[in-house]
Amino acid sequence: MKKITIFTDGGSRGNPGNSAAGIVFCNEKGQCFKEYSEYLGNNMTNNEAEYKAVIFGLQKFKALFGKKIAAGSEVEIKSDSELMVRQINGQYKVLEPGIQSLFLEVWNLKQDFKRVKFSLISREKNKEADKLVNEALDNEGRDQKLI
């Protein structure tokens, strides 16, 4: 495994409200090969859901490929969350206590990989992950959709 791109999105209806995460795994050639969504529960903000989506993506990578492959892999997380990407890249301070704990969880998960890069993308380039979030919210916690 050389490089994997994970498109992530988190969303909350109500902000805070019902929340979900969607992730899409793509290979070096840009071919998407796995999609997952997860209902996260209620009373979560959109920003918290965005962080949870990254956590879900990194944990799912390790579950699918194992720690040994993760340790030798470069992962690029692509997200349309300006706040989350800029906080993780050190451009914005993390002031919100609820976000601080999620930031630390992402930071610790990053240590299991050779390299994790975070890139900000437009919403138009994140439609698949967004679609998965909305499907999970529409189904409100019913079975996880595996593609």
C-alpha positions in Angstrom: 0.0 0.0 0.0 1.5 3.3 -1.0 -1.0 6.1 -0.9 -4.7 6.2 -0.1 -7.0 9.2 -0.3 -9.9 9.3 2.1 -12.7 11.7 1.4 -14.5 12.5 4.6 -17.6 14.5 5.5 -19.6 14.9 8.7 -22.9 16.6 9.1 -25.4 17.6 11.7 -29.1 18.3 11.2 -30.0 20.9 13.8 -26.4 21.8 14.8 -26.4 20.4 17.4 -28.6 17.6 16.3 -28.6 14.2 14.6 -25.2 13.6 13.1 -23.5 11.2 10.7 -20.2 10.6 8.9 -19.3 9.5 5.4 -16.0 8.3 4.0 -14.8 7.2 0.6 -11.5 5.4 0.0 -9.6 5.9 -3.3 -6.4 4.5 -4.6 -3.4 6.3 -6.2 -5.1 6.3 -9.5 -8.2 8.0 -8.1 -10.4 4.9 -8.3 -12.8 4.8 -5.4 -13.1 1.3 -3.9 -14.8 1.5 -0.5 -17.6 3.7 0.9 -18.8 3.8 4.4 -21.3 5.8 6.4 -22.1 5.9 10.1 -24.8 7.4 12.1 -23.1 9.2 15.0 -26.1 10.0 17.2 -27.8 13.2 18.3 -26.7 16.4 20.0 -23.5 16.8 18.1 -22.4 19.9 16.2 -21.4 19.9 12.5 -17.7 20.6 13.5 -17.7 17.6 15.9 -19.2 15.4 13.1 -16.4 16.5 10.7 -13.8 15.4 13.2 -15.6 12.2 13.9 -15.6 11.5 10.1 -11.8 11.7 10.1 -11.5 9.5 13.1 -13.9 7.0 11.5 -11.8 7.0 8.3 -8.5 6.4 10.0 -9.9 3.7 12.3 -11.6 2.0 9.3 -8.3 2.1 7.4 -6.6 0.2 10.2 -9.4 -2.2 10.5 -9.4 -3.0 6.8 -5.6 -3.2 6.2 -4.1 -3.7 9.6 -1.6 -1.8 11.7 1.5 -3.0 9.8 0.2 -1.7 6.4 -1.0 1.5 8.1 2.5 2.1 9.5 3.9 2.1 5.9 1.1 4.0 4.3 0.6 7.6 3.3 -2.9 8.8 3.7 -4.4 12.0 2.4 -7.6 13.1 4.1 -9.7 15.4 1.8 -12.4 17.4 3.5 -14.6 20.4 2.8 -14.4 21.5 6.5 -12.2 24.6 6.5 -12.2 24.8 10.3 -11.1 21.1 10.9 -8.5 21.1 8.1 -6.9 24.4 9.2 -7.0 23.4 12.9 -5.2 20.1 12.2 -2.7 21.8 9.9 -1.9 24.3 12.7 -3.4 27.4 10.9 -6.3 27.9 13.4 -6.2 27.5 17.2 -8.4 24.8 18.8 -10.4 26.7 21.4 -13.6 24.7 21.8 -13.2 22.1 24.6 -15.3 19.5 22.8 -13.2 19.9 19.6 -9.9 19.8 21.6 -10.5 16.2 22.7 -11.4 15.2 19.1 -8.3 17.0 17.8 -6.2 15.0 20.2 -7.9 11.8 19.1 -7.1 12.6 15.4 -3.5 13.6 16.4 -2.9 10.3 18.2 -4.4 8.2 15.3 -2.0 10.0 12.9 0.9 8.4 14.7 -0.1 4.9 13.4 0.6 6.0 9.8 3.7 6.8 7.9 2.2 10.1 6.9 -1.2 11.7 7.1 -1.9 14.9 5.0 -5.0 17.0 5.3 -6.3 18.9 2.3 -9.2 21.3 2.0 -11.4 20.7 -1.0 -14.6 22.3 -2.3 -18.0 20.8 -1.5 -18.4 20.0 -5.2 -15.4 17.6 -5.0 -16.8 15.9 -1.9 -20.2 14.9 -3.1 -19.9 11.2 -2.6 -19.0 11.5 1.1 -21.7 14.1 1.6 -24.2 11.7 0.0 -23.3 9.0 2.5 -23.8 11.4 5.4 -27.3 12.3 4.2 -28.2 8.6 3.6 -27.1 7.8 7.1 -29.1 10.7 8.5 -32.1 9.7 6.5 -31.9 6.2 7.9 -31.1 7.5 11.4 -29.0 4.7 12.7 -30.3 1.8 10.7 -27.7 -0.7 9.3 -24.4 0.8 8.1 -24.2 0.9 4.4 -21.3 -1.0 3.0 -20.4 -0.6 -0.7 
